[in-house]
Amino acid sequence: MAVSERVTMPNGGRLTILDRVGLRLDPGEAVAILGSSGSGKSTLLGLLAGLDQASEGEIRLFGHDLGALDEDARARLRAGRVSFVFQSFQLLPGMTALENTMLPLELAHDRSARSGAERALAHVGLSARLHHYPSQLSGGEQQRVALARAFAARPGLLFADEPTGSLDRETGVRITELLFTLREETGTALLLVTHDEQLAARCDRRLLMEAGRLGAQP
Amino acid sequence: MNDPGLLFRLIRRDWRNGEMRLLVLAMVLAVSAVTAVGFFTNRVERALELQAAEVLAADLTIDSSRPLPELLMHEAERRGLRTARSLSFPSVIPHRERLQMVEVKAVSDTYPLRGELRIRPAHGAPEQPAAHPPRPGALWVSPELIGGLGLHIGETLSLGRSRLKVSAVLSRDTGQGGNLFRLGPRVLISLDDIPDTGLVTPASRVRHQLLIAGPRDAIEAYRGWAGHNLPTGARLQSMHNARPELRNALDRGRRFLALAAVTTVLVAGAAVALASRRFMERQSDTSAILRCLGATQTFMRRLLLTRLGVITLVTGSLGTLAGYLAQTALARLVGEWFTSELPAPDLHPLALGLGAGLITLTGFTLPPLLRLARVPPLRVLRRDLGAPPPAFWVVGGAALAALALLILWAADDLTLAATVGGGALLALTLLLATARLLVWLLAPLRGRGGAAWRYGLAGLARNPSLTAVQLTSFGLGLLALLLLAVVRIDLVAAWQRTIPEQAPNRFLINIQPDEVEAVSRFLREARLSGAGPYPMVRARLTHINGRAVLPEQYPEGRPRRLLTREFNLSWARDPQPGNRVLQGAWWGDEAATVPLFSVEQGLAEALGIALGDHLTFDQAGIEVSARVSNLRTVKWDNFQPNFFVVATPALLQSRPGSYITSFYLPPGREALATELVRRFPSVTVIDVSSIMNHVREIMDRGALAVEYVFLFTLTAGLLVLYSGIQASRESRRQEAAILRTLGLTRRTLALAVGTEFLFLGMLAGLLASLCATLTGWLVSTRVLELDYQLNPWIWLAGPAAGGIGIGLFGLLATYPLLLRPPLRVLRAE
């Protein structure tokens, strides 16, 4: 993939967010993108996942050119094959842990969504919390539900945006362990955006994002 | 992505966790309010009609000066309708060397079909309902005849060739119908006695009447059939063309109920709009996550539409059921005020309720709801991203179209719908404009003052759209409450004032010119205040602008009827009280020299008479002709003698005629009427108190029904207020947590929140007072045609209720948020 992202400013000027960024992620590979706040990490993640479109360049996901697909086609491409873990968990507040975990399986028409989700939650140690709502869970538990949701459909690619950013250190470490264990078990490729050096150290490759440009971390 | 099971599972999850609750509550309320109001007004209207029908003694009558063909009665009976017959004619009763002119009314044994006859078995005995009309051989007499002739119960009187026994005093006769003017006191006999009297011959001046009653639909169907089968000269009469006083009261009652229904629809619509706004805000995150996980726009659209369908179906069914139960309870409460049980409702309001639900939901929520399908999935990373806003004209257009449809449907009256709809639009514009102005005025204050001030009052400027939503919803909610007061206190009072406590209840007719002075003196000496006397000349309209006027040139109904009878013309120098000139000008000094006519507006419309037209009347074989110099409105329900056509004295003063006057006879002084008849035998006293009582009853019951209907408006108004307060809950929760983390105390925060709501409430109350006054004035003058008196209390009640109510309510609703530990709030985000 090689992309640039520019946005028009209110004063009519153009602001370059990403500048000719090139990246390739192989199946099963784990890549960490490090960088300070505002360096363009999350923008890159959004573009790679097909949540947005780049103003220039090409992104290929599972062999498909995202630029040639409309939003719905990109969504269909994501369903069941791409998953996410966010800093703010992004669980649906109105659904229980089980229902949140079932969601990607249901959207991928998996007939055994319920049992799959139950297994995934058991895997992250939340068998006793299946019917709890996010508001009834601690931050660590919520992120474990998010991990269960992310891996339940055994996706080809997982995008993680500061997955430990909202957690205390101890919980963060446990979530990191869980994330990498699950990744290894499923063989899912991982693109991790973080400014946590220790978390990044667990990945196969580490890249540094600075002022919209991507380079190998020294 | 085409999985109906998944769609319903997602909707079920939304439902269970309360995301849709406020919207569903608002919808159920809207549908139940519309249904209940629809059912209830439907029943009350029909009950009022039945009440009014008592004046006719039937739902429908057919009158003719010739015997009516049997076919008319057979057809009615074939359709399962009840029938009765009556004959009325003038006659003379000799008694102790005196001759008394009377109006004989002979009735069949099924008479009356509506209402009841009330009699006194002896003079002065308590009044009681009659179980049946007079039996053959019996004669019931009106009270003035008893007094006038000095009759006794049990006495025998001659009527034609028959001898009939006076067996009761007829104290209340239903079925006075459209014509109050009769030649003498009424006597009621059995129709079976007519052949023996020998009074009815083909040459007699007899009014034949067929009375018909039954279910509304069957009556309407019969009316349609009869319209094509009436013999020449016969006329159909129902409450639609009955006495103007009753028709006016009934129309006003209907409009009051429609007004209440429209207001309910409007406020319930506002509640739905607010609830759906909140629902959509909360759904933005869900949509973004679902799309991120692979849901397509098509799937999202299908999900949203299915959800809309489910909400409509559920709330439609629940609302209709709740509405039906509510109206049953209301009908029980109000039912005892009606003489008969409220008639069962027909099913038309059911469609109204369901239709209103669909229209409300579609109009207020569909365009913004479908927007949710376009929430960018990137929102999961950037919370500032939302769905692209729909074009203003789409949202505004859909909401306006929905409102227009609903108002028109509920009002069933274009003027009322236009007035209330226009008023609502004006109120909405005013509230939105004020909110904008407020934000603009407060913006410079944002950086000044203490934290509480900045968070509170000046903070109103920080979120202009939220301030606009809150001020508008508070304003609308309060407007609903104030309208209740305006309608209940001011308009209903103005309606009831149309018949003053001492409105004339007796008419004196056939006063000869040489008796005018003596009759007036009699009334003066008895201290009976009256209107008039007014001269009265009977004449038939023959030409308009020289063109002969023939009934068959006019459409069926009122215009034809008007032309087949003689008019009561009057002449006067000054206009009568309650008459208002609409076009042209009332005459001045030319009254004594120039022949001119003044015509009542409704008559002019019916017969196509315009200002400046020349009218020619045939008055006892002489042509009287003049130009129409003005058109005027008449207060038909003031129980004063009123005239369709008034001429200048120059035109009619010299024509032979009689005089008419009316006066108020207090209860207990009935003997004066007897004395009057004795002193002036040619004068006829007509008791209109029973019609007046009917009108008053319709007003009282109508007013009561309106009050109950407004309970729904009140509930919808409270829901709007609640939704308004809820609108800022999410942002307040977050802000309060941050401010508390930064060291602001709960007390300061509570003070700030209280101040903000107090200020918003007072401002909304003030604007609501303005809108309520304007709406009250518009509705009373344009729709109800009542004199409106400004109520100064509204201006105090609005801001006070708004400030205290919303200040307190808002603080109570927000306070729990301030108690929550800030860390928990921030971490939950």
HADDOCK unambig.tbl for C-alpha pairs under 7 A between the chains (distance, minus, plus):
assign (segid A and resid 46 and name CA) (segid B and resid 378 and name CA) 6.38 0.50 0.50
assign (segid A and resid 51 and name CA) (segid B and resid 292 and name CA) 6.95 0.50 0.50
assign (segid A and resid 51 and name CA) (segid B and resid 377 and name CA) 5.47 0.50 0.50
assign (segid A and resid 51 and name CA) (segid B and resid 378 and name CA) 5.10 0.50 0.50
assign (segid A and resid 52 and name CA) (segid B and resid 378 and name CA) 6.39 0.50 0.50
assign (segid A and resid 72 and name CA) (segid B and resid 296 and name CA) 4.76 0.50 0.50
assign (segid A and resid 72 and name CA) (segid B and resid 297 and name CA) 6.09 0.50 0.50
assign (segid A and resid 75 and name CA) (segid B and resid 291 and name CA) 6.56 0.50 0.50
assign (segid A and resid 75 and name CA) (segid B and resid 292 and name CA) 6.98 0.50 0.50
assign (segid A and resid 75 and name CA) (segid B and resid 294 and name CA) 4.28 0.50 0.50
assign (segid A and resid 75 and name CA) (segid B and resid 295 and name CA) 5.99 0.50 0.50
assign (segid A and resid 75 and name CA) (segid B and resid 296 and name CA) 5.59 0.50 0.50
assign (segid A and resid 76 and name CA) (segid B and resid 294 and name CA) 5.45 0.50 0.50
assign (segid A and resid 76 and name CA) (segid B and resid 296 and name CA) 6.63 0.50 0.50
assign (segid A and resid 78 and name CA) (segid B and resid 293 and name CA) 6.58 0.50 0.50
assign (segid A and resid 78 and name CA) (segid B and resid 294 and name CA) 5.10 0.50 0.50
assign (segid A and resid 79 and name CA) (segid B and resid 293 and name CA) 5.75 0.50 0.50
assign (segid A and resid 79 and name CA) (segid B and resid 294 and name CA) 3.95 0.50 0.50
assign (segid A and resid 83 and name CA) (segid B and resid 293 and name CA) 6.71 0.50 0.50
assign (segid A and resid 92 and name CA) (segid B and resid 286 and name CA) 6.11 0.50 0.50
assign (segid A and resid 94 and name CA) (segid B and resid 13 and name CA) 6.89 0.50 0.50
assign (segid A and resid 94 and name CA) (segid B and resid 14 and name CA) 6.34 0.50 0.50
assign (segid A and resid 94 and name CA) (segid B and resid 17 and name CA) 5.21 0.50 0.50
assign (segid A and resid 95 and name CA) (segid B and resid 13 and name CA) 6.35 0.50 0.50
assign (segid A and resid 104 and name CA) (segid B and resid 293 and name CA) 5.91 0.50 0.50
assign (segid A and resid 106 and name CA) (segid B and resid 6 and name CA) 6.91 0.50 0.50
assign (segid A and resid 107 and name CA) (segid B and resid 1 and name CA) 6.78 0.50 0.50
assign (segid A and resid 107 and name CA) (segid B and resid 294 and name CA) 6.74 0.50 0.50
assign (segid A and resid 107 and name CA) (segid B and resid 295 and name CA) 6.60 0.50 0.50
assign (segid A and resid 135 and name CA) (segid B and resid 828 and name CA) 6.92 0.50 0.50
